[in-house]
Every structure is written in C-alpha cells, then in structure tokens.
C-alpha cells in the first residue's frame, strides 16, 4: 500500500527525530519533503535523507499530502490554520499554543476544513502504555483507585530554552496530565507544589521539581512527580491501582549485570532513547487516520484539556490552593 507523503516543517531536535522516522522506520508514512526557517539546515538534512527540501511552508504543503509541524511553539497554531486551509491533514507537536483561544481557533480551522489534526503526545503510542491502556479500558483493572506517574529528565535544559517553554507544568507535566486523563478519566481538581533546587532556575522564577495531586471525576486520586534534573537517568513511569489489579509501566529493562550483592541494568538518557517505537508509531497512526478517515487517538481537544490542567496546576502553585475544574464533556 502506498505510504502517505508527509512534509516536515521544523528541523530542530524533535523535527530530526520525526524526519528520520519518516524516512526509515514508518510503514504507513514517508518523508515527502522538509522545510526549515534556516535553508542551510533544510538542505543538509534533505541531502542526508535523500529527500527534497523546499524554501517555504507553502511549497511544503503543495509538495506533499499531509504535514507534520515541529517548529517553535509560537508558530504551531498559525501553521495548523494554513495547512487546514490548504486541505492538508496535520500532525502537530505539543502544545498547539500557549494561549487557549489560539489553540481553539486552530482546532476550529481543522474542523471546518474536515482534515484530521493529531497532537504529539507520544506516550499513548508506546507499546507498553498502549497495552496497559487497552486492558484498563476493557475493565480488567476494575475501578481505578490511584494513579501515580513520574517524568524525570536526566539533565536540565539549556537556560535559554526556559523563556519560551511556557513554564514547568505546560512543558513537563502536560505529558502526565494527558496520560492521567487517558488512563483514569477526567480530572476535577488539581493541587500543585513546586520547588527550584537549582539556583539558576530560582533566578529565572522557574521550577525544576514539582508534585501534583489530582482528584478524578470517578473519585480516584492521582499523584504526579516531575524533575528536570534527576541525574541518574531519564525516568518515565506509571502505576495504576484498581480494585482487581495494579498495572505498572517503567523503562524497558536492558541486560542485567549481577555481581555479589548487587544487580544493575542500564537506564535511558533521554526521551529519544526511551521512546523510539512511540515516535514512529504516532506518525504511522496519523497516516492510518488519514487513509481510513478515523479520528486520531490524540485530538486537538485532548491537547486543550491537558493545557487546561497545566494552567490549573500553575494557578494552584502560585496561589497555594487547589483548583477545581469542570469535567470535560
């Protein structure tokens, strides 16, 4: 079956991951062309991957059947709208925007054009999380009582990155908010606590460590812990307790090395090392949605719901009080 030709806009770190997956690893999608604001970058990656590069976003839309957007956050929503107007299905990295109304306008543009819009919450496409979600949704866990999920980076980002990140909860915790909604249902209350152990983060009025407590519409409770610099490795793990069973997902374990009194195994260093299958599968899933007309697993509405939870967490942290939310319809 012919693969979907996807044009990739934005060739930073995330864009390069998508480019190589589309070029070499995806079964339902292929890299049709690349575009970057820096033509030197676009030309170099195009030569490496043996694909065309174009000098403008409009040319990218003309040259391909769909578009993947991995540009800086401030460009996401306008580029979604332009793609929708051109009738092109859109895969967009999170977030759609750091402004709620701007996100809603982008979603409305895709809806009016009748084109799929999938947002890049990659964890939903990881084989381990997907298998756990399927069994939870089938009722095998029983009634969920507690969700615990962690996301901890090994090393902190460049301080220059922080200014445009949208803040800790919108940049880091948003992935866990999406995971919590997907596995355990809607969240009706958020209480957030944060700290800056690193003086550089404190000086920038940024957090590097946070804990959020969630209350779900079902009555279940949730705990999220995040850290920008755990030091020991990259950790992304989830545990869901139910009345019939408990499900736990952690990093895939490589070979274990045993010496007297000790057993050790490797840990991933970053998200790219932990989620290679998820990043390829989310693009293949997007292509299958375009082909068969089904709804993406992660929609624009999901992106806005996660953004709303991040905004509630920020408000809770700043005020010191829990923030209530109306359940998403």
One Martini backbone bead per residue (centre of mass of N, CA, C, O) as a GRO file, in nm:
protein
  329
    1UNK     BB    1   0.098   0.035   0.021
    2UNK     BB    2   0.078   0.359   0.003
    3UNK     BB    3   0.242   0.611   0.135
    4UNK     BB    4   0.233   0.889   0.318
    5UNK     BB    5   0.303   1.216   0.233
    6UNK     BB    6   0.525   1.399   0.447
    7UNK     BB    7   0.567   1.718   0.561
    8UNK     BB    8   0.842   1.885   0.723
    9UNK     BB    9   0.830   2.129   0.990
   10UNK     BB   10   1.105   2.148   1.143
   11UNK     BB   11   1.472   2.087   1.244
   12UNK     BB   12   1.505   2.008   1.515
   13UNK     BB   13   1.516   1.769   1.737
   14UNK     BB   14   1.225   1.666   1.681
   15UNK     BB   15   1.232   1.684   1.372
   16UNK     BB   16   1.462   1.473   1.334
   17UNK     BB   17   1.313   1.236   1.446
   18UNK     BB   18   1.083   1.243   1.238
   19UNK     BB   19   1.251   1.227   0.981
   20UNK     BB   20   1.382   0.945   1.034
   21UNK     BB   21   1.120   0.790   1.061
   22UNK     BB   22   0.997   0.860   0.783
   23UNK     BB   23   1.250   0.750   0.619
   24UNK     BB   24   1.293   0.445   0.794
   25UNK     BB   25   1.028   0.336   1.003
   26UNK     BB   26   0.774   0.375   0.845
   27UNK     BB   27   0.484   0.214   0.696
   28UNK     BB   28   0.252   0.459   0.631
   29UNK     BB   29   0.492   0.668   0.612
   30UNK     BB   30   0.660   0.950   0.446
   31UNK     BB   31   0.918   1.153   0.334
   32UNK     BB   32   0.865   1.421   0.112
   33UNK     BB   33   0.961   1.686   0.280
   34UNK     BB   34   1.153   1.983   0.377
   35UNK     BB   35   1.140   2.247   0.639
   36UNK     BB   36   1.319   2.558   0.717
   37UNK     BB   37   1.419   2.866   0.816
   38UNK     BB   38   1.693   2.719   0.755
   39UNK     BB   39   1.823   2.627   0.456
   40UNK     BB   40   2.078   2.480   0.545
   41UNK     BB   41   1.940   2.268   0.718
   42UNK     BB   42   1.750   2.154   0.502
   43UNK     BB   43   1.963   2.069   0.293
   44UNK     BB   44   2.128   1.876   0.471
   45UNK     BB   45   1.898   1.675   0.550
   46UNK     BB   46   1.806   1.608   0.265
   47UNK     BB   47   2.073   1.478   0.181
   48UNK     BB   48   2.085   1.258   0.400
   49UNK     BB   49   1.770   1.146   0.318
   50UNK     BB   50   1.687   1.181   0.019
   51UNK     BB   51   1.522   1.464  -0.003
   52UNK     BB   52   1.337   1.722  -0.041
   53UNK     BB   53   1.359   2.079  -0.040
   54UNK     BB   54   1.212   2.383   0.085
   55UNK     BB   55   1.156   2.748   0.113
   56UNK     BB   56   0.846   2.690   0.202
   57UNK     BB   57   0.548   2.612   0.341
   58UNK     BB   58   0.377   2.620   0.085
   59UNK     BB   59   0.554   2.419  -0.072
   60UNK     BB   60   0.511   2.183   0.119
   61UNK     BB   61   0.203   2.157   0.074
   62UNK     BB   62   0.225   2.109  -0.239
   63UNK     BB   63   0.431   1.843  -0.214
   64UNK     BB   64   0.213   1.717  -0.013
   65UNK     BB   65  -0.046   1.538   0.180
   66UNK     BB   66   0.101   1.621   0.451
   67UNK     BB   67   0.170   1.751   0.792
   68UNK     BB   68   0.456   1.820   1.007
   69UNK     BB   69   0.490   1.998   1.320
   70UNK     BB   70   0.829   2.129   1.462
   71UNK     BB   71   0.816   2.403   1.558
   72UNK     BB   72   0.788   2.658   1.724
   73UNK     BB   73   0.520   2.716   1.920
   74UNK     BB   74   0.422   3.001   1.798
   75UNK     BB   75   0.367   2.845   1.502
   76UNK     BB   76   0.158   2.622   1.514
   77UNK     BB   77  -0.130   2.742   1.474
   78UNK     BB   78  -0.088   2.897   1.205
   79UNK     BB   79   0.003   2.634   1.049
   80UNK     BB   80  -0.258   2.481   1.084
   81UNK     BB   81  -0.439   2.682   0.934
   82UNK     BB   82  -0.296   2.671   0.661
   83UNK     BB   83  -0.324   2.368   0.615
   84UNK     BB   84  -0.631   2.353   0.631
   85UNK     BB   85  -0.684   2.550   0.391
   86UNK     BB   86  -0.523   2.329   0.201
   87UNK     BB   87  -0.622   2.031   0.296
   88UNK     BB   88  -0.421   1.935   0.529
   89UNK     BB   89  -0.313   1.717   0.721
   90UNK     BB   90  -0.228   1.719   1.088
   91UNK     BB   91   0.079   1.716   1.259
   92UNK     BB   92   0.138   1.826   1.606
   93UNK     BB   93   0.313   1.950   1.826
   94UNK     BB   94   0.350   2.018   2.140
   95UNK     BB   95   0.176   2.272   2.162
   96UNK     BB   96  -0.045   2.451   1.996
   97UNK     BB   97  -0.047   2.655   2.249
   98UNK     BB   98  -0.014   2.913   2.510
   99UNK     BB   99  -0.311   2.974   2.401
  100UNK     BB  100  -0.631   2.885   2.411
  101UNK     BB  101  -0.772   3.043   2.177
  102UNK     BB  102  -0.565   2.965   1.962
  103UNK     BB  103  -0.620   2.664   1.974
  104UNK     BB  104  -0.924   2.677   1.899
  105UNK     BB  105  -0.879   2.798   1.617
  106UNK     BB  106  -0.720   2.562   1.500
  107UNK     BB  107  -0.935   2.347   1.542
  108UNK     BB  108  -1.158   2.489   1.376
  109UNK     BB  109  -1.006   2.485   1.107
  110UNK     BB  110  -0.995   2.175   1.082
  111UNK     BB  111  -1.299   2.125   1.101
  112UNK     BB  112  -1.387   2.293   0.854
  113UNK     BB  113  -1.192   2.123   0.653
  114UNK     BB  114  -1.188   1.810   0.735
  115UNK     BB  115  -0.917   1.761   0.901
  116UNK     BB  116  -0.682   1.607   1.054
  117UNK     BB  117  -0.577   1.636   1.413
  118UNK     BB  118  -0.261   1.568   1.556
  119UNK     BB  119  -0.106   1.524   1.871
  120UNK     BB  120   0.224   1.490   2.039
  121UNK     BB  121   0.145   1.227   2.242
  122UNK     BB  122   0.353   0.960   2.248
  123UNK     BB  123   0.279   0.763   2.488
  124UNK     BB  124   0.021   0.635   2.352
  125UNK     BB  125   0.235   0.464   2.143
  126UNK     BB  126   0.345   0.290   2.344
  127UNK     BB  127   0.332  -0.041   2.394
  128UNK     BB  128   0.298  -0.046   2.703
  129UNK     BB  129   0.075   0.171   2.741
  130UNK     BB  130  -0.126   0.057   2.534
  131UNK     BB  131  -0.173  -0.215   2.680
  132UNK     BB  132  -0.275  -0.100   2.946
  133UNK     BB  133  -0.510   0.069   2.837
  134UNK     BB  134  -0.672  -0.162   2.711
  135UNK     BB  135  -0.721  -0.313   2.986
  136UNK     BB  136  -0.855  -0.085   3.137
  137UNK     BB  137  -1.088  -0.031   2.925
  138UNK     BB  138  -1.186  -0.344   2.963
  139UNK     BB  139  -1.183  -0.381   3.304
  140UNK     BB  140  -0.932  -0.540   3.446
  141UNK     BB  141  -0.886  -0.331   3.699
  142UNK     BB  142  -1.137  -0.195   3.751
  143UNK     BB  143  -1.154   0.029   3.992
  144UNK     BB  144  -1.003   0.319   4.018
  145UNK     BB  145  -0.787   0.462   4.287
  146UNK     BB  146  -0.476   0.495   4.165
  147UNK     BB  147  -0.240   0.735   4.035
  148UNK     BB  148   0.110   0.705   3.921
  149UNK     BB  149   0.341   0.958   3.788
  150UNK     BB  150   0.658   0.997   3.602
  151UNK     BB  151   0.895   1.274   3.515
  152UNK     BB  152   1.256   1.247   3.448
  153UNK     BB  153   1.528   1.411   3.392
  154UNK     BB  154   1.869   1.402   3.380
  155UNK     BB  155   1.900   1.689   3.247
  156UNK     BB  156   1.896   2.007   3.203
  157UNK     BB  157   1.817   2.263   3.033
  158UNK     BB  158   1.870   2.522   2.865
  159UNK     BB  159   1.807   2.833   2.983
  160UNK     BB  160   1.708   2.949   2.702
  161UNK     BB  161   1.448   2.763   2.688
  162UNK     BB  162   1.256   2.872   2.918
  163UNK     BB  163   1.121   3.132   2.797
  164UNK     BB  164   0.946   2.930   2.575
  165UNK     BB  165   0.800   2.685   2.750
  166UNK     BB  166   0.549   2.783   2.959
  167UNK     BB  167   0.647   2.620   3.183
  168UNK     BB  168   0.652   2.344   3.369
  169UNK     BB  169   0.357   2.231   3.331
  170UNK     BB  170   0.344   2.281   3.011
  171UNK     BB  171   0.619   2.115   2.949
  172UNK     BB  172   0.606   1.855   3.145
  173UNK     BB  173   0.324   1.770   3.287
  174UNK     BB  174   0.138   1.745   3.035
  175UNK     BB  175   0.193   1.444   2.980
  176UNK     BB  176   0.062   1.342   3.248
  177UNK     BB  177  -0.215   1.458   3.203
  178UNK     BB  178  -0.281   1.293   2.955
  179UNK     BB  179  -0.236   1.017   3.083
  180UNK     BB  180  -0.448   1.043   3.308
  181UNK     BB  181  -0.696   1.076   3.125
  182UNK     BB  182  -0.661   0.815   2.958
  183UNK     BB  183  -0.662   0.608   3.209
  184UNK     BB  184  -0.876   0.771   3.444
  185UNK     BB  185  -0.988   1.037   3.343
  186UNK     BB  186  -1.126   1.302   3.464
  187UNK     BB  187  -1.034   1.612   3.604
  188UNK     BB  188  -1.144   1.818   3.904
  189UNK     BB  189  -0.854   1.841   4.063
  190UNK     BB  190  -0.575   2.065   4.150
  191UNK     BB  191  -0.253   2.020   4.319
  192UNK     BB  192   0.042   2.230   4.351
  193UNK     BB  193   0.403   2.173   4.384
  194UNK     BB  194   0.714   2.365   4.413
  195UNK     BB  195   1.071   2.376   4.307
  196UNK     BB  196   1.421   2.520   4.332
  197UNK     BB  197   1.728   2.378   4.355
  198UNK     BB  198   1.830   2.550   4.130
  199UNK     BB  199   1.941   2.873   4.111
  200UNK     BB  200   1.880   2.922   3.807
  201UNK     BB  201   1.574   2.874   3.835
  202UNK     BB  202   1.510   3.076   4.056
  203UNK     BB  203   1.609   3.329   3.894
  204UNK     BB  204   1.376   3.253   3.662
  205UNK     BB  205   1.111   3.158   3.798
  206UNK     BB  206   1.163   2.840   3.813
  207UNK     BB  207   1.119   2.500   3.794
  208UNK     BB  208   1.252   2.150   3.879
  209UNK     BB  209   1.017   2.067   4.088
  210UNK     BB  210   0.716   1.851   4.114
  211UNK     BB  211   0.377   1.823   4.260
  212UNK     BB  212   0.069   1.647   4.188
  213UNK     BB  213  -0.275   1.650   4.281
  214UNK     BB  214  -0.549   1.437   4.203
  215UNK     BB  215  -0.901   1.455   4.107
  216UNK     BB  216  -1.140   1.248   4.000
  217UNK     BB  217  -1.458   1.197   3.891
  218UNK     BB  218  -1.456   0.892   4.014
  219UNK     BB  219  -1.257   0.939   4.295
  220UNK     BB  220  -0.987   0.923   4.221
  221UNK     BB  221  -0.636   0.933   4.260
  222UNK     BB  222  -0.339   1.150   4.203
  223UNK     BB  223   0.024   1.134   4.122
  224UNK     BB  224   0.275   1.378   4.035
  225UNK     BB  225   0.622   1.356   3.933
  226UNK     BB  226   0.886   1.605   3.872
  227UNK     BB  227   1.209   1.642   3.690
  228UNK     BB  228   1.487   1.809   3.534
  229UNK     BB  229   1.725   1.665   3.744
  230UNK     BB  230   1.802   1.345   3.839
  231UNK     BB  231   2.092   1.217   3.704
  232UNK     BB  232   2.054   0.887   3.662
  233UNK     BB  233   1.822   0.950   3.443
  234UNK     BB  234   1.550   0.852   3.249
  235UNK     BB  235   1.209   0.888   3.371
  236UNK     BB  236   0.910   0.685   3.282
  237UNK     BB  237   0.626   0.633   3.492
  238UNK     BB  238   0.348   0.398   3.572
  239UNK     BB  239   0.065   0.366   3.809
  240UNK     BB  240  -0.231   0.149   3.844
  241UNK     BB  241  -0.495   0.124   4.070
  242UNK     BB  242  -0.722  -0.141   4.150
  243UNK     BB  243  -0.968  -0.373   4.249
  244UNK     BB  244  -0.815  -0.614   4.059
  245UNK     BB  245  -0.550  -0.439   3.989
  246UNK     BB  246  -0.204  -0.366   3.885
  247UNK     BB  247  -0.034  -0.125   3.688
  248UNK     BB  248   0.302  -0.121   3.531
  249UNK     BB  249   0.530   0.132   3.397
  250UNK     BB  250   0.854   0.124   3.251
  251UNK     BB  251   1.151   0.092   3.161
  252UNK     BB  252   1.317  -0.080   2.958
  253UNK     BB  253   1.503  -0.364   3.018
  254UNK     BB  254   1.801  -0.452   3.006
  255UNK     BB  255   2.064  -0.590   3.083
  256UNK     BB  256   2.175  -0.773   3.362
  257UNK     BB  257   2.417  -0.700   3.621
  258UNK     BB  258   2.584  -0.940   3.830
  259UNK     BB  259   2.695  -0.902   4.161
  260UNK     BB  260   2.785  -0.911   4.466
  261UNK     BB  261   2.499  -0.760   4.602
  262UNK     BB  262   2.431  -0.685   4.284
  263UNK     BB  263   2.201  -0.518   4.051
  264UNK     BB  264   2.225  -0.408   3.704
  265UNK     BB  265   2.091  -0.153   3.478
  266UNK     BB  266   2.000   0.025   3.230
  267UNK     BB  267   1.943   0.372   3.127
  268UNK     BB  268   1.799   0.617   2.994
  269UNK     BB  269   1.880   0.958   2.894
  270UNK     BB  270   1.617   1.003   2.708
  271UNK     BB  271   1.338   1.026   2.510
  272UNK     BB  272   1.465   0.909   2.250
  273UNK     BB  273   1.562   0.641   2.387
  274UNK     BB  274   1.276   0.550   2.510
  275UNK     BB  275   1.074   0.634   2.226
  276UNK     BB  276   1.110   0.508   1.929
  277UNK     BB  277   0.835   0.362   1.878
  278UNK     BB  278   0.638   0.595   1.937
  279UNK     BB  279   0.732   0.802   1.719
  280UNK     BB  280   0.663   0.618   1.480
  281UNK     BB  281   0.364   0.537   1.548
  282UNK     BB  282   0.228   0.819   1.547
  283UNK     BB  283   0.269   0.854   1.236
  284UNK     BB  284   0.125   0.599   1.144
  285UNK     BB  285  -0.145   0.665   1.278
  286UNK     BB  286  -0.194   0.919   1.119
  287UNK     BB  287  -0.197   0.783   0.838
  288UNK     BB  288  -0.438   0.596   0.897
  289UNK     BB  289  -0.644   0.821   0.943
  290UNK     BB  290  -0.628   0.941   0.662
  291UNK     BB  291  -0.702   0.679   0.507
  292UNK     BB  292  -0.982   0.591   0.698
  293UNK     BB  293  -1.119   0.843   0.874
  294UNK     BB  294  -1.025   0.846   1.153
  295UNK     BB  295  -0.969   0.926   1.471
  296UNK     BB  296  -0.750   1.044   1.658
  297UNK     BB  297  -0.610   0.966   1.960
  298UNK     BB  298  -0.500   1.271   1.943
  299UNK     BB  299  -0.650   1.565   1.993
  300UNK     BB  300  -0.716   1.891   2.028
  301UNK     BB  301  -0.886   1.849   2.284
  302UNK     BB  302  -0.664   1.707   2.443
  303UNK     BB  303  -0.466   1.944   2.442
  304UNK     BB  304  -0.651   2.142   2.596
  305UNK     BB  305  -0.693   1.972   2.850
  306UNK     BB  306  -0.394   1.967   2.932
  307UNK     BB  307  -0.360   2.273   2.943
  308UNK     BB  308  -0.569   2.325   3.166
  309UNK     BB  309  -0.414   2.163   3.382
  310UNK     BB  310  -0.157   2.331   3.374
  311UNK     BB  311  -0.295   2.598   3.453
  312UNK     BB  312  -0.403   2.493   3.724
  313UNK     BB  313  -0.127   2.426   3.846
  314UNK     BB  314  -0.011   2.710   3.833
  315UNK     BB  315  -0.231   2.837   4.013
  316UNK     BB  316  -0.185   2.661   4.260
  317UNK     BB  317   0.110   2.731   4.309
  318UNK     BB  318   0.067   3.046   4.337
  319UNK     BB  319  -0.175   3.025   4.569
  320UNK     BB  320  -0.197   2.744   4.748
  321UNK     BB  321  -0.448   2.615   4.590
  322UNK     BB  322  -0.689   2.446   4.483
  323UNK     BB  323  -0.823   2.346   4.156
  324UNK     BB  324  -1.116   2.358   3.990
  325UNK     BB  325  -1.287   2.145   3.746
  326UNK     BB  326  -1.462   2.084   3.478
  327UNK     BB  327  -1.572   1.842   3.315
  328UNK     BB  328  -1.525   1.701   3.025
  329UNK     BB  329  -1.756   1.628   2.771
   0.00000   0.00000   0.00000
